[in-house]
Amino acid sequence: MNRLPLRRAWSVLAVTVATLALGACNEHLDAGSACPSLCPGLSVPIRDTVLSPVLVFDTTLVGYPSIGTEEGIPLAARGDTLDVRGVIRFDSLTRAFAPTGDTLRQVSQVDTAQLRVRINLTQSRLPSTVTFEAYDVDTTAADDDQAALLALFRPNRLLSSRTLARADITDSLVFPLSGAMLLAKIKAGANLRVGLRLIGSGPVSLRIHTIETGLPAVVRYYVSPDTAIHQVVVSPYSKTPLEPAVLANDYRDYAVVARNALPAAGPLAISTGGVPARRAYLRFVVPQWLLDSTTLVRATLMLTQVPTLGFDQNDSVTVIGQAVAATGLISDLYRSSLILLPAGLFVSDSIRVAPADGGLRTIELNALLRLWKEQTGVDAPQRAIVLRMKEEGLHGAEVRFFNTKADASLRPRLRVSYIPRVDFGVP
């Protein structure tokens, strides 16, 4: 794979930070001897214009976060609308141990086996009772074959279940596991891959921690009645896929969407959020005269939110905009949407709304337009931003905005305040 475009894309980050520092003088509007264009008594008009259309195109991209990068797994059961499950792989079960002062022995017994999962109850929805189910989802099917995986969530594959009252659900949950089952897997050299599912007395959702959050699930078991032999602790690990080898790490723990029945956004809207999450990609066309012949005072992207009804429709969520750092050499939009400048750099503000809300929303882009003025050529970043949910992949809510195909009064527009260039001659 040619990684030159990718390296060039990331090099933009260092260049843009330097540009931000060098361009800081553009922020000073104080009059003084060093700034003849702003001397007292000189009238400098500030003009306003609304650019519409301002986008070359916009589109919605699906599939975030990618497998292995989730900041938690959002388990959910919302009747016929949303069903999200989790998978945790333990492909490195301890098969031998060494008693103190003795030689290495093969494991011949397993006692007090258990799976411990850490729970994040932030923005959770808990009915009066919740049943947590753990299934054996080990299979020889391809790693990305979700249909084969979901078919293993069936009664004869059930490993353990816990039913808890809402008040008894804390930040940790322990599933007892069969020692005989685990010993059979150890002797056969098989893997323990656990699928987690929720069933509630009503709509239910919560998150479990993953390796990425630093609180992964673990499997514990004893291999000897000798108290001097410590309990075995196994962390998530995946042997597959074999190629590329680094991809196996992504499959240590991940989410699987069994159902998402929220209606599609339709041809007149772009989307952010949801499960699997969506990102809106917006590519701009800004008149060159505005960049070359003016001093930009303010640039505000105006978006009109589309009310979206469905699960979590009244929950407040945050939509952020991030500048695309990928260069024009990268044509794949999904890859481009992953190569972003840090949140808050060149694109300020965020949008805090509920999906059911509607109306005008704004994001400030004046610093980004100055960046686009300074950065040109093949190494310049794409003139684009991505709108994404701050709680990406962790929340069922989806926020939508009218796109470039909507009515002119609803589509994205850019309001710009600027000072025309003033040239001074020498008397």
C-alpha positions, 0 to 999 in steps of 0.5 A: 500500500502506498502510504505517501498520501497518508504521511502527507496528510498528517504532516498538515497538522504540524504545518497548520499549528505553525500557521496558527501562530504566524497568523495570530497578528491577523486577530489584532484590530487595535489602531497604532503606528504599526498598523496604518490600515487601522489608524484613527480617523480611517473609516474601514467598512465591514461588509457582510455576505452570505455564500450559497451554495457554499458546498461542492457536495455533502454526504453521509458516511457510515461505520464509526468508530471502526472496530477496535477503536470504540471507547466502550461498547453500547449494549442496547435492547429497544424492542424492534428498533435497536439491538446492539450486542458486544463480543469479547475474545479470550484466545489465550487461555492459560493451559499450563502452570508451574507449582512452586518448586515443581515442573510445568504441568498441564491444566487438569482442573478449573475451579471458580471460573468467572467473567468480570465486565466493567460497566459505564452507566453514563447516559444509560437507560435502565428499566426495573429489571435487566437480564445480562446474557453471555453466549459462546460465540466462538466460530470458524466463520470469517471475522467480519461475518456478522450474520454467522456471529449473531446466529450463535446467540441462541439457547444452546450457546448460553454460558451464563445469565444474570438478572438484576434489579435496577438498584443492584446494577453497579460499575462491575458485573460478574458472570459465573462460568462453567469450569467443565466448559472452560477446561474442555476448551483449554484441553482442546486448544479452543478459544473462549469468545463471549457474546454479551446481550441485554434483555430488559423489562423495558427499553434498556441501554448501557455501556461496557468498558473496553481495552480502549478505556483502560478497564477491559473485561477479564476471565479468572479461574483457579487451576489448583486447590493449592492456595499457593497457586495464584488465580489465573487472569486472562485479558482480551486477546484475538488470534485472528484475522491473520493478515494483516496481523495488527488487525487482530488487536481490533477484534479483541472487543467490539460492538455488533449491531443486530438491528437499527430500525431508525428510518433513513435520513432521506435525500434532503439530509445529512446525518451524524451519530447513531449506531453504527455511527454516521459522519457528515462530510462537507466539502467547500468552494470558497471564492478565491477573491474572498481569501485573497483580497479581504481581511476576514473578520468572521465566517459562520457556517449556518446549518438547519437541523431536521427534527428526528424522531426515534429512540433517544430523541429528547436526549441532549448530545453534542455535534462537533465540527473538525477540519479535514487534514487529509490532502487532495491526494486521498480520494477515499472519503471514508479515509479522509474523514478519519484524518482530522485536525484536533477538535477545537483547532480552526473550527470552534464551537459545538452544537448541543441539541436533542435529535427532536429539535429543529432550527438554525445551528451555527459553527464558526469557521473564520480561522479555518478559512485563513488556513485555507488561504495560507495552505495551497498546492498538493500538500494542502488539506482538503477544503472540507470539514466533518460533523460528528457526534462527540459521543460517537458510537456510544449513543443511539441518538442521530442528529440530522441537517438539511443538505445541499439538495434542500430548499435554498433557505434550508441548505448549508450557507456561509455568512462572512464578514470581511474588510476589503483590502485597503492599499496605501500609496506613498505621497 
